Amino acid sequence: MKEKVLSVLLILTSLMGYLEWGQGQHLFLLQAEGEILLKLWTDPKSVLHPLILMPLLGQILLAITIVQKTPSRILVYIGMGSLSILLGLMCIIGIISFNLKILCSTLPFLVLSVFTLIHFKKTPAVRK
């Protein structure tokens, strides 16, 4: 049960990521993902980019683990890794640009990812 809660929290904290650029240009990843999903149906070519598709795939994989009877560790690892690419890059951008909003928006996901890895390392794998 704890693995499912961790998967839900990983998805939620990934949506809290904050982006800021230019004058007055900013949005949360939740807003960006909504726009991406709308464009996916109207103009699919405009969203074909690895930094868009990888995190989206990661969230889908984590969502799959929520509905599984016994969450697959491999899917959780791949989902976390896919999301970590974008959120890790955003964290680095927050550090380089001294932007605390961006940096603080990525830390919950990154800390929770480390906690999830530690949890999986401590608990034995369930064999079927």
Sequence and secondary structure as in RCSB ss.txt:
>XXXX:A:sequence
MKEKVLSVLLILTSLMGYLEWGQGQHLFLLQAEGEILLKLWTDPKSVLHPLILMPLLGQILLAITIVQKTPSRIL
VYIGMGSLSILLGLMCIIGIISFNLKILCSTLPFLVLSVFTLIHFKKTPAVRK
>XXXX:A:secstr
 HHHHHHHHHHHHHHT EEEETTTEEEEHHHHHHHHHHHHHH GGGG  HHHHHHHHHHHHHHHHHHSSS  HHH
HHHHHHHHHHHHHHHHHHHHHTT HHHHHHHHHHHHHHHHHHHHHHHS     
